[in-house]
Amino acid sequence: MNDTIFPAYERGRAERPGAPQNRTRQMQLLPETLSRARIQQYRSEAKAEQLAYQLVLARRMQRRAERASMRARRAIARTVMY
C-alpha cells in the first residue's frame, strides 16, 4: 500500500508528527505527583493536630499551675493569720 494514502493505518499513531501520545512522561508521573500531594496533605494535617494537642496540654498545665499557686497563697494566708 502507498504510505501517503493510508498513513494512519500504515504507521503507528505515535509515529505521526503532531499526533497526541497516550502515554506521555507527565501522565506516567501523575500517580507519583498525586501521592506526593497526598503525603504533604497528611503531614500538614498531622502537624495541625500536633499543634492543637500541644495547645491543649499547655492550657492544662497552666490551669494546674494556677491551682497550685492558689493553694500556696491560701497556705501562706493561713500561716500569717494564725
DRENVEXKE-749101 format. One record per atom (N, C-alpha, C): residue number from 1; residue in one letter; chain; atom name; x, y, z. Coordinates in Angstrom, 3 decimals, decimal comma. Example, Ala and Ser with C-alpha at 12.3 -4.5 7.8 and 13.67 -1.06 7.14 Angstrom:
// DRENVEXKE-749101
+------+-------+-------+------+----------+----------+----------+
! sero ! vexse ! kolnu ! donu !     east !    north !       up !
+------+-------+-------+------+----------+----------+----------+
!    1 !     A !     A !    N !   13,190 !   -5,690 !    7,800 !
!    1 !     A !     A !   CA !   12,300 !   -4,500 !    7,800 !
!    1 !     A !     A !    C !   13,200 !   -3,300 !    7,800 !
!    2 !     S !     A !    N !   12,850 !   -2,250 !    7,080 !
!    2 !     S !     A !   CA !   13,670 !   -1,060 !    7,140 !
!    2 !     S !     A !    C !   12,900 !    0,030 !    7,870 !
+------+-------+-------+------+----------+----------+----------+
This chain:
// DRENVEXKE-749101
+------+-------+-------+------+----------+----------+----------+
! sero ! vexse ! kolnu ! donu !     east !    north !       up !
+------+-------+-------+------+----------+----------+----------+
!    1 !     M !     A !    N !    0,835 !   -1,189 !    0,000 !
!    1 !     M !     A !   CA !    0,000 !    0,000 !    0,000 !
!    1 !     M !     A !    C !    0,867 !    1,234 !    0,000 !
!    2 !     N !     A !    N !    0,296 !    2,260 !   -0,506 !
!    2 !     N !     A !   CA !    1,016 !    3,526 !   -0,554 !
!    2 !     N !     A !    C !    0,958 !    4,190 !    0,827 !
!    3 !     D !     A !    N !    2,087 !    4,712 !    1,256 !
!    3 !     D !     A !   CA !    2,205 !    5,309 !    2,578 !
!    3 !     D !     A !    C !    1,431 !    6,623 !    2,672 !
!    4 !     T !     A !    N !    1,202 !    7,295 !    1,571 !
!    4 !     T !     A !   CA !    0,512 !    8,579 !    1,607 !
!    4 !     T !     A !    C !   -1,002 !    8,421 !    1,617 !
!    5 !     I !     A !    N !   -1,529 !    7,295 !    1,156 !
!    5 !     I !     A !   CA !   -2,982 !    7,124 !    1,109 !
!    5 !     I !     A !    C !   -3,536 !    6,762 !    2,494 !
!    6 !     F !     A !    N !   -2,886 !    5,821 !    3,170 !
!    6 !     F !     A !   CA !   -3,357 !    5,376 !    4,487 !
!    6 !     F !     A !    C !   -2,267 !    5,566 !    5,540 !
!    7 !     P !     A !    N !   -1,934 !    6,793 !    5,852 !
!    7 !     P !     A !   CA !   -0,837 !    6,981 !    6,801 !
!    7 !     P !     A !    C !   -1,195 !    6,541 !    8,222 !
!    8 !     A !     A !    N !   -2,469 !    6,660 !    8,602 !
!    8 !     A !     A !   CA !   -2,846 !    6,308 !    9,963 !
!    8 !     A !     A !    C !   -2,854 !    4,795 !   10,158 !
!    9 !     Y !     A !    N !   -3,135 !    4,037 !    9,093 !
!    9 !     Y !     A !   CA !   -3,187 !    2,584 !    9,215 !
!    9 !     Y !     A !    C !   -1,832 !    1,938 !    8,996 !
!   10 !     E !     A !    N !   -1,025 !    2,563 !    8,178 !
!   10 !     E !     A !   CA !    0,285 !    2,003 !    7,864 !
!   10 !     E !     A !    C !    1,265 !    2,192 !    9,017 !
!   11 !     R !     A !    N !    1,240 !    3,361 !    9,606 !
!   11 !     R !     A !   CA !    2,174 !    3,664 !   10,690 !
!   11 !     R !     A !    C !    1,413 !    3,721 !   12,003 !
!   12 !     G !     A !    N !    2,167 !    3,610 !   13,065 !
!   12 !     G !     A !   CA !    1,545 !    3,726 !   14,372 !
!   12 !     G !     A !    C !    1,116 !    5,157 !   14,633 !
!   13 !     R !     A !    N !    0,147 !    5,319 !   15,494 !
!   13 !     R !     A !   CA !   -0,391 !    6,647 !   15,786 !
!   13 !     R !     A !    C !    0,659 !    7,554 !   16,403 !
!   14 !     A !     A !    N !    1,541 !    6,989 !   17,232 !
!   14 !     A !     A !   CA !    2,557 !    7,798 !   17,903 !
!   14 !     A !     A !    C !    3,655 !    8,248 !   16,950 !
!   15 !     E !     A !    N !    3,784 !    7,583 !   15,808 !
!   15 !     E !     A !   CA !    4,842 !    7,950 !   14,868 !
!   15 !     E !     A !    C !    4,477 !    9,165 !   14,040 !
!   16 !     R !     A !    N !    3,195 !    9,465 !   13,938 !
!   16 !     R !     A !   CA !    2,793 !   10,622 !   13,144 !
!   16 !     R !     A !    C !    3,222 !   11,895 !   13,844 !
!   17 !     P !     A !    N !    3,763 !   12,842 !   13,122 !
!   17 !     P !     A !   CA !    4,143 !   14,101 !   13,756 !
!   17 !     P !     A !    C !    2,901 !   14,881 !   14,195 !
!   18 !     G !     A !    N !    2,935 !   15,356 !   15,409 !
!   18 !     G !     A !   CA !    1,820 !   16,136 !   15,925 !
!   18 !     G !     A !    C !    0,690 !   15,307 !   16,493 !
!   19 !     A !     A !    N !    0,795 !   13,982 !   16,423 !
!   19 !     A !     A !   CA !   -0,270 !   13,138 !   16,962 !
!   19 !     A !     A !    C !   -0,137 !   13,067 !   18,480 !
!   20 !     P !     A !    N !   -1,249 !   13,108 !   19,176 !
!   20 !     P !     A !   CA !   -1,164 !   13,019 !   20,637 !
!   20 !     P !     A !    C !   -0,770 !   11,615 !   21,072 !
!   21 !     Q !     A !    N !    0,124 !   11,542 !   22,027 !
!   21 !     Q !     A !   CA !    0,562 !   10,248 !   22,537 !
!   21 !     Q !     A !    C !   -0,267 !    9,913 !   23,776 !
!   22 !     N !     A !    N !   -0,593 !    8,662 !   23,892 !
!   22 !     N !     A !   CA !   -1,407 !    8,244 !   25,028 !
!   22 !     N !     A !    C !   -0,608 !    8,250 !   26,324 !
!   23 !     R !     A !    N !    0,633 !    7,847 !   26,249 !
!   23 !     R !     A !   CA !    1,442 !    7,734 !   27,461 !
!   23 !     R !     A !    C !    2,617 !    8,706 !   27,398 !
!   24 !     T !     A !    N !    2,387 !    9,857 !   27,906 !
!   24 !     T !     A !   CA !    3,470 !   10,829 !   27,980 !
!   24 !     T !     A !    C !    4,154 !   10,679 !   29,324 !
!   25 !     R !     A !    N !    5,292 !   11,268 !   29,448 !
!   25 !     R !     A !   CA !    6,033 !   11,209 !   30,708 !
!   25 !     R !     A !    C !    5,236 !   11,845 !   31,833 !
!   26 !     Q !     A !    N !    4,542 !   12,916 !   31,510 !
!   26 !     Q !     A !   CA !    3,744 !   13,602 !   32,519 !
!   26 !     Q !     A !    C !    2,624 !   12,704 !   33,038 !
!   27 !     M !     A !    N !    2,000 !   11,960 !   32,163 !
!   27 !     M !     A !   CA !    0,940 !   11,055 !   32,593 !
!   27 !     M !     A !    C !    1,510 !    9,891 !   33,402 !
!   28 !     Q !     A !    N !    2,701 !    9,445 !   33,059 !
!   28 !     Q !     A !   CA !    3,300 !    8,353 !   33,808 !
!   28 !     Q !     A !    C !    3,681 !    8,788 !   35,216 !
!   29 !     L !     A !    N !    4,025 !   10,054 !   35,380 !
!   29 !     L !     A !   CA !    4,419 !   10,561 !   36,686 !
!   29 !     L !     A !    C !    3,242 !   11,084 !   37,503 !
!   30 !     L !     A !    N !    2,047 !   11,061 !   36,929 !
!   30 !     L !     A !   CA !    0,875 !   11,580 !   37,616 !
!   30 !     L !     A !    C !    0,583 !   10,858 !   38,934 !
!   31 !     P !     A !    N !    0,610 !    9,527 !   39,007 !
!   31 !     P !     A !   CA !    0,370 !    8,877 !   40,304 !
!   31 !     P !     A !    C !    1,397 !    9,274 !   41,365 !
!   32 !     E !     A !    N !    2,634 !    9,446 !   40,956 !
!   32 !     E !     A !   CA !    3,672 !    9,866 !   41,898 !
!   32 !     E !     A !    C !    3,390 !   11,284 !   42,404 !
!   33 !     T !     A !    N !    2,973 !   12,151 !   41,524 !
!   33 !     T !     A !   CA !    2,643 !   13,516 !   41,906 !
!   33 !     T !     A !    C !    1,458 !   13,539 !   42,865 !
!   34 !     L !     A !    N !    0,445 !   12,723 !   42,562 !
!   34 !     L !     A !   CA !   -0,715 !   12,654 !   43,448 !
!   34 !     L !     A !    C !   -0,333 !   12,093 !   44,810 !
!   35 !     S !     A !    N !    0,539 !   11,102 !   44,818 !
!   35 !     S !     A !   CA !    0,984 !   10,524 !   46,085 !
!   35 !     S !     A !    C !    1,738 !   11,556 !   46,914 !
!   36 !     R !     A !    N !    2,593 !   12,315 !   46,272 !
!   36 !     R !     A !   CA !    3,339 !   13,349 !   46,998 !
!   36 !     R !     A !    C !    2,406 !   14,404 !   47,561 !
!   37 !     A !     A !    N !    1,401 !   14,798 !   46,790 !
!   37 !     A !     A !   CA !    0,437 !   15,789 !   47,273 !
!   37 !     A !     A !    C !   -0,345 !   15,235 !   48,454 !
!   38 !     R !     A !    N !   -0,731 !   13,965 !   48,369 !
!   38 !     R !     A !   CA !   -1,482 !   13,345 !   49,462 !
!   38 !     R !     A !    C !   -0,627 !   13,254 !   50,730 !
!   39 !     I !     A !    N !    0,634 !   12,861 !   50,562 !
!   39 !     I !     A !   CA !    1,534 !   12,766 !   51,716 !
!   39 !     I !     A !    C !    1,741 !   14,140 !   52,338 !
!   40 !     Q !     A !    N !    1,899 !   15,165 !   51,500 !
!   40 !     Q !     A !   CA !    2,066 !   16,519 !   52,015 !
!   40 !     Q !     A !    C !    0,822 !   16,959 !   52,787 !
!   41 !     Q !     A !    N !   -0,360 !   16,594 !   52,278 !
!   41 !     Q !     A !   CA !   -1,597 !   16,933 !   52,975 !
!   41 !     Q !     A !    C !   -1,665 !   16,208 !   54,318 !
!   42 !     Y !     A !    N !   -1,306 !   14,919 !   54,341 !
!   42 !     Y !     A !   CA !   -1,316 !   14,166 !   55,594 !
!   42 !     Y !     A !    C !   -0,344 !   14,769 !   56,602 !
!   43 !     R !     A !    N !    0,821 !   15,183 !   56,120 !
!   43 !     R !     A !   CA !    1,806 !   15,786 !   57,025 !
!   43 !     R !     A !    C !    1,297 !   17,096 !   57,610 !
!   44 !     S !     A !    N !    0,666 !   17,918 !   56,777 !
!   44 !     S !     A !   CA !    0,158 !   19,192 !   57,280 !
!   44 !     S !     A !    C !   -0,989 !   18,969 !   58,266 !
!   45 !     E !     A !    N !   -1,835 !   17,957 !   58,002 !
!   45 !     E !     A !   CA !   -2,911 !   17,640 !   58,943 !
!   45 !     E !     A !    C !   -2,332 !   17,132 !   60,258 !
!   46 !     A !     A !    N !   -1,315 !   16,287 !   60,179 !
!   46 !     A !     A !   CA !   -0,693 !   15,756 !   61,393 !
!   46 !     A !     A !    C !   -0,030 !   16,875 !   62,196 !
!   47 !     K !     A !    N !    0,591 !   17,811 !   61,497 !
!   47 !     K !     A !   CA !    1,237 !   18,927 !   62,189 !
!   47 !     K !     A !    C !    0,189 !   19,804 !   62,879 !
!   48 !     A !     A !    N !   -0,934 !   20,039 !   62,206 !
!   48 !     A !     A !   CA !   -2,000 !   20,839 !   62,809 !
!   48 !     A !     A !    C !   -2,568 !   20,136 !   64,039 !
!   49 !     E !     A !    N !   -2,755 !   18,813 !   63,945 !
!   49 !     E !     A !   CA !   -3,242 !   18,066 !   65,105 !
!   49 !     E !     A !    C !   -2,243 !   18,108 !   66,250 !
!   50 !     Q !     A !    N !   -0,964 !   18,013 !   65,908 !
!   50 !     Q !     A !   CA !    0,076 !   18,059 !   66,942 !
!   50 !     Q !     A !    C !    0,079 !   19,421 !   67,634 !
!   51 !     L !     A !    N !   -0,045 !   20,501 !   66,870 !
!   51 !     L !     A !   CA !   -0,087 !   21,837 !   67,460 !
!   51 !     L !     A !    C !   -1,319 !   22,000 !   68,347 !
!   52 !     A !     A !    N !   -2,447 !   21,475 !   67,897 !
!   52 !     A !     A !   CA !   -3,663 !   21,564 !   68,714 !
!   52 !     A !     A !    C !   -3,485 !   20,789 !   70,012 !
!   53 !     Y !     A !    N !   -2,879 !   19,621 !   69,947 !
!   53 !     Y !     A !   CA !   -2,650 !   18,820 !   71,143 !
!   53 !     Y !     A !    C !   -1,703 !   19,532 !   72,102 !
!   54 !     Q !     A !    N !   -0,655 !   20,153 !   71,553 !
!   54 !     Q !     A !   CA !    0,280 !   20,897 !   72,397 !
!   54 !     Q !     A !    C !   -0,409 !   22,086 !   73,067 !
!   55 !     L !     A !    N !   -1,324 !   22,730 !   72,353 !
!   55 !     L !     A !   CA !   -2,075 !   23,849 !   72,937 !
!   55 !     L !     A !    C !   -2,953 !   23,363 !   74,086 !
!   56 !     V !     A !    N !   -3,606 !   22,224 !   73,892 !
!   56 !     V !     A !   CA !   -4,436 !   21,656 !   74,957 !
!   56 !     V !     A !    C !   -3,579 !   21,334 !   76,174 !
!   57 !     L !     A !    N !   -2,418 !   20,731 !   75,947 !
!   57 !     L !     A !   CA !   -1,526 !   20,414 !   77,062 !
!   57 !     L !     A !    C !   -1,042 !   21,668 !   77,776 !
!   58 !     A !     A !    N !   -0,714 !   22,699 !   77,005 !
!   58 !     A !     A !   CA !   -0,238 !   23,948 !   77,617 !
!   58 !     A !     A !    C !   -1,328 !   24,571 !   78,472 !
!   59 !     R !     A !    N !   -2,558 !   24,567 !   77,990 !
!   59 !     R !     A !   CA !   -3,661 !   25,126 !   78,783 !
!   59 !     R !     A !    C !   -3,893 !   24,309 !   80,041 !
!   60 !     R !     A !    N !   -3,808 !   22,991 !   79,913 !
!   60 !     R !     A !   CA !   -3,980 !   22,121 !   81,074 !
!   60 !     R !     A !    C !   -2,899 !   22,390 !   82,116 !
!   61 !     M !     A !    N !   -1,655 !   22,516 !   81,656 !
!   61 !     M !     A !   CA !   -0,559 !   22,796 !   82,591 !
!   61 !     M !     A !    C !   -0,721 !   24,169 !   83,232 !
!   62 !     Q !     A !    N !   -1,225 !   25,147 !   82,466 !
!   62 !     Q !     A !   CA !   -1,438 !   26,485 !   83,022 !
!   62 !     Q !     A !    C !   -2,498 !   26,450 !   84,119 !
!   63 !     R !     A !    N !   -3,596 !   25,738 !   83,875 !
!   63 !     R !     A !   CA !   -4,624 !   25,625 !   84,920 !
!   63 !     R !     A !    C !   -4,079 !   24,929 !   86,152 !
!   64 !     R !     A !    N !   -3,282 !   23,898 !   85,945 !
!   64 !     R !     A !   CA !   -2,678 !   23,193 !   87,081 !
!   64 !     R !     A !    C !   -1,769 !   24,127 !   87,877 !
!   65 !     A !     A !    N !   -0,976 !   24,932 !   87,158 !
!   65 !     A !     A !   CA !   -0,076 !   25,881 !   87,837 !
!   65 !     A !     A !    C !   -0,877 !   26,941 !   88,592 !
!   66 !     E !     A !    N !   -1,982 !   27,393 !   88,005 !
!   66 !     E !     A !   CA !   -2,814 !   28,381 !   88,684 !
!   66 !     E !     A !    C !   -3,416 !   27,792 !   89,959 !
!   67 !     R !     A !    N !   -3,870 !   26,540 !   89,897 !
!   67 !     R !     A !   CA !   -4,409 !   25,906 !   91,106 !
!   67 !     R !     A !    C !   -3,333 !   25,753 !   92,179 !
!   68 !     A !     A !    N !   -2,129 !   25,371 !   91,773 !
!   68 !     A !     A !   CA !   -1,026 !   25,244 !   92,736 !
!   68 !     A !     A !    C !   -0,686 !   26,594 !   93,345 !
!   69 !     S !     A !    N !   -0,728 !   27,641 !   92,541 !
!   69 !     S !     A !   CA !   -0,456 !   28,988 !   93,041 !
!   69 !     S !     A !    C !   -1,510 !   29,405 !   94,060 !
!   70 !     M !     A !    N !   -2,752 !   29,108 !   93,761 !
!   70 !     M !     A !   CA !   -3,822 !   29,447 !   94,708 !
!   70 !     M !     A !    C !   -3,677 !   28,652 !   96,010 !
!   71 !     R !     A !    N !   -3,313 !   27,390 !   95,930 !
!   71 !     R !     A !   CA !   -3,086 !   26,595 !   97,140 !
!   71 !     R !     A !    C !   -1,956 !   27,193 !   97,968 !
!   72 !     A !     A !    N !   -0,888 !   27,603 !   97,286 !
!   72 !     A !     A !   CA !    0,243 !   28,208 !   98,001 !
!   72 !     A !     A !    C !   -0,170 !   29,519 !   98,660 !
!   73 !     R !     A !    N !   -0,965 !   30,347 !   97,957 !
!   73 !     R !     A !   CA !   -1,437 !   31,612 !   98,543 !
!   73 !     R !     A !    C !   -2,297 !   31,350 !   99,780 !
!   74 !     R !     A !    N !   -3,190 !   30,363 !   99,673 !
!   74 !     R !     A !   CA !   -4,049 !   30,039 !  100,815 !
!   74 !     R !     A !    C !   -3,220 !   29,528 !  101,995 !
!   75 !     A !     A !    N !   -2,214 !   28,720 !  101,695 !
!   75 !     A !     A !   CA !   -1,364 !   28,205 !  102,779 !
!   75 !     A !     A !    C !   -0,607 !   29,339 !  103,454 !
!   76 !     I !     A !    N !   -0,109 !   30,263 !  102,671 !
!   76 !     I !     A !   CA !    0,603 !   31,412 !  103,253 !
!   76 !     I !     A !    C !   -0,373 !   32,267 !  104,062 !
!   77 !     A !     A !    N !   -1,567 !   32,459 !  103,538 !
!   77 !     A !     A !   CA !   -2,557 !   33,260 !  104,253 !
!   77 !     A !     A !    C !   -2,934 !   32,603 !  105,578 !
!   78 !     R !     A !    N !   -3,058 !   31,289 !  105,574 !
!   78 !     R !     A !   CA !   -3,382 !   30,578 !  106,820 !
!   78 !     R !     A !    C !   -2,270 !   30,727 !  107,862 !
!   79 !     T !     A !    N !   -1,016 !   30,618 !  107,393 !
!   79 !     T !     A !   CA !    0,088 !   30,729 !  108,345 !
!   79 !     T !     A !    C !    0,227 !   32,147 !  108,876 !
!   80 !     V !     A !    N !   -0,084 !   33,140 !  108,072 !
!   80 !     V !     A !   CA !    0,021 !   34,542 !  108,516 !
!   80 !     V !     A !    C !   -1,093 !   34,863 !  109,501 !
!   81 !     M !     A !    N !   -2,269 !   34,323 !  109,273 !
!   81 !     M !     A !   CA !   -3,426 !   34,630 !  110,110 !
!   81 !     M !     A !    C !   -3,292 !   33,976 !  111,480 !
!   82 !     Y !     A !    N !   -2,648 !   32,863 !  111,627 !
!   82 !     Y !     A !   CA !   -2,559 !   32,179 !  112,918 !
!   82 !     Y !     A !    C !   -1,291 !   32,437 !  113,608 !
+------+-------+-------+------+----------+----------+----------+
